[in-house]
Structures are given as structure tokens and as C-alpha cells.
Amino acid sequence: MRTINRMAMLALKEALQLVRDRATLGMLLGVPLIQFTLFGFAVELTPRTLAVTVVASQADSAAQIERWLRSGSVGVRVTSAPSLQYAKDRLRRGETLVVVDAIEHPPRLYVDATDPVLYLHAKTAIDRVMRSLSAPADEESARSVRVVELYNPGARTQPYLVSGLVGLILTMTLVMMSALTVARERERGTLEGLLALRVRSLELCIGKLTPYLLLGFLQGALILAVARLAFEIPLRGSLVLITAAAGVFAGANLALGFLFSTLARVQMQAMQMTFFFFLPSSLLSGFMFPFSAMPVWAQVLGEILPLTHFLRIIRGVTLRNVEAGYVIAELVPIAAFAIVAGFAALLSCRRALRAGPA
């Protein structure tokens, strides 16, 4: 009987501690809710529409191809291009998935095979176009329509996922490591030493985060080297663009992690904040699931995340050799996120230094 009473008292004590620990309780209840919401409402493998660009010598031909495409069950968004080069530029920037060159005889289709999931989705429309552009009764003519897979011949999975791992690993490690900086000083009782030095919030931020910034560059270089040597993933674009984008992206993640560190009282709370941010980032950024397949509200949330834009940059540069203008356009929201997170981190750090150790 005494054993049962002791176990009951211990269970009651643990339950009271759990209820009082709001961060842990919120994580236990919030994470399943977030997972249920994201997987149930946001994550989708089949895009609602398929972007197709048509190059035709006459407007009637383009309109006829558009009617053929829209006759199926797959939603199609058709645009016309004045030239094949203009259409290929749109394909390289990710603005369209399929280019139909109806000027050439026999007709030729160009498909962006970067994302294997989107490529498989596009095959339905591609087969329909091939049957429509050729005489249905003429099998030899139907076989003459050529499909060209660009940027990822064979629609391999490794180039798409491994290139995206650069952004995912940088997000996980940089946010987590920077989130432990101030929280670790406070938990170990060494924050008093920093206060005695009269260190300023900006000095503390730069001094604490500089080693992790260098670590981020080292991680990115290591992942790209392994991807090139082990998986034979090409690097078609400029390494300078990747380095510049990685620097801005690393700064955004470090600023957010430092904000978490100044808000947390102990390292466990900082880790919990990191996990809350990492979960939606990995699901809403387009790392594993097509971004275009998500509902509008999920895409709006995804556009806020730095990982979403960095994945477009790293995949665009390594696989499609996008131009500098494309990279700069995707860097703007990352830089904006870094500025907001950095400003909030400095204000929170200033309050933490004034409050002193816990």
C-alpha cells in the first residue's frame, strides 16, 4: 500500500510540474496540432494547376492547343510566348513547367524535370499534347513528337532532395546553435561576467554569432562537395551566387536563433522554440512537397520562411543555372526577414542584459 501511495505522489508531483511548465506542455499539445494541420490541410502532392507555355506561329494554333490541354481533368494554366528562347527562360526561372514548341515540325515539348513529383504530374498533360499535336490514327506521327527533359534528365530524386538539404541543414543547425548562446550563459550563471564587461547588445550579437556564420559556410561547402562527388549532382550555376545567398540566409537563421536565445530562460526552452520553427519550415518550404500544390494560405505562410526562397535559389543555381536577377529577387524576402529578426533580437537582448541573470 505504501508503494502505491509513493508512486501516486510521484505521479502527482510530475503532473504538477508538467502543468506548471508551460513551454513543455505547449510543445506536447501544440506539436501534434501543428502536424495534424499541416499534413491534413497544407501538404498536397498533386498540384491544382499545371503551368504550360505555348510557342506557336499563329494565334489560332495556340488557342487550339490550349483547348486540347484544358479538355482533360488536370487543371492547366496556359500562356503564350513570342519565341522559344523566351519560353525557355521562363522554364529556367521556374515560371512554367512545360513548353510546347508548335512551330517546329514535328512539334517538341520541353519539360522541367527538376522536381520528380511535378514531372510525373505533368506527364498526363504531356501525353495529351502528344496525341493532340499528332494525328490520332497515325502512330508513327505520334512517336515523332519529342519530349526533352531539361535540368534533371530521368527525373532523378537525388538532385532535387540533396540540393535542398543545404538549406534544410543550415536552418536546423544555425537556428539551434545560435538559440543556445545567451540561454547557455544564463543557465550556467556566466551572464554576470558579460554584464561586468559592460558588453553591448550589438557586440554580444556579432561576437556570439560570427563563429556560427563561418560554420554555416563550412557546412554548405561540405554538403555541396559530397553532393557533387557522391551523388554526381551538377553545379551548373555560379558558386559566387550560392555563397552570397548562403551568407544572407545564414544571417537570417542566426538572427532568429539569437532572438530565441534571448527570450528563453533555459536551453530547453530555446530548443523547443527551434523545433516549433523548424517543423513548419521543413513542410511549408517546398523541400519535400511541391510548393505549388499547397493551398493559398499555406503558400502565404511559406513565402515568409527564408528556407522557401533559399531552396529556390540553391536548386535554381545548381540545377537550372538561373541568372543573378532571379537570385536577387529571392534574396530580398530573406534579407527582410533577417532585418526584422535581427532588430527584434537586439531589442530582446538589450532587455535581457538589463534584467541580468535569472
Secondary structure as UniProt FT lines:
FT   HELIX           2..20
FT   HELIX           22..37
FT   HELIX           38..42
FT   STRAND          49..55
FT   HELIX           59..70
FT   STRAND          75..80
FT   HELIX           84..92
FT   TURN            93..94
FT   STRAND          98..101
FT   STRAND          108..112
FT   HELIX           116..133
FT   TURN            136..137
FT   HELIX           139..144
FT   STRAND          146..150
FT   TURN            153..154
FT   HELIX           157..179
FT   HELIX           181..188
FT   HELIX           191..196
FT   TURN            197..198
FT   HELIX           201..230
FT   HELIX           239..263
FT   HELIX           267..284
FT   HELIX           291..293
FT   HELIX           296..304
FT   HELIX           306..315
FT   HELIX           316..320
FT   HELIX           324..355
//
